[in-house]
């Protein structure tokens, strides 16, 4: 018996979805390595980048189930809070000018 899973990695300009048929038990790390996504995107560092299943962070040794979607998350360069502060400051500057 095999299970179907997806391995997903998204960049601002591109999203890669790889469908896999695997024999259980299989971990997130094993699925990512089998998918070939590390060769397609050498910037992925499994030790540093976060991974998850359907939007929930999971460790690399998490066992996958049928139809799981493995997601590789890129690091945030700016926290959502900092981004909001920067937008508010920018709006404030524009209002003063005009």
N, C-alpha and C positions, 0 to 999 in steps of 0.2 A: 504494500500500500504506500502511496506517496501523497504528499500534501502540496498544495499550490500556494505560493507566496509571491509578494512583490517586494523589490528593493528599489527605493526611490531616493534620488538626490536632486536638489533644485538649486540652480543659480539664478540670478536676476533675469538673465536672458535665455535660459535653457532649463528644461526639466527632463530628467532621464528616468524612465520607469522600465524595470527589467522583471519579466515574469520568470519564475523558477518552479520546477517540479522537483521536490526533494524527498528523500526518505527520512522519516523521523527516527530518532530525535535529532533536531538540528538547532543550533544556537544562532543568535543574531550574527555573531562574528563569522561563523561558518557560512551562513547564507550570503553575507556581504562578499566574502572571499570567492565563493562559487559563482557569484553573479558576474564577476569580471569588471565591476564598476571601479575598483581600485586602479585598474590599468587604464580605464577611460578617463579617470579624474585623479591623477597622481597627487593632487593637493590634499586629498582626503587623508587625514591622519587618525586612524581608529583610536589610538591612545588618547588623543586630545579632543576630537570632535564628539559631540553627543549623538546618541542614537535613541530611537524609540519605536514603538509600535502604535499606530493610529494616534499620534500626538501625545503619547505618554512616554516619558523617559524610561528607558530600561537599560540594564547592564548588558555588556557584550555576551555574557553567558546565559542570558534569558532564553528559555526554550520556546520555539515558535509553534504555533498551531495552524491548522488549515485556514487559508485565506487571510493570514496576517499580512500587514503592510509594514515593512521595515523602512524607517525613515532615517536618513543621515542628516543631521542638522549642522548648518554652518555657524560659526561663532558670530555673535552680535558685535558689531563695531561701535554701536551706539545704543545705549539702553533706551527703551521706549520713553522713559521719564525724561531723559536728557534730550531726546528728539522733540518732545512736546515743549520743553523749556526753550529750545532753540527756535521753534516755530513761533511761539508766543513772543519772544524777544524780537524776532524779525517783523512780525505784524505790528508790534508797538513802534518800532523804528519807522515803518512805512506810514503809520497813522500820524506820527509827529511831522513827517515831511509833507504830507498831503492833506 
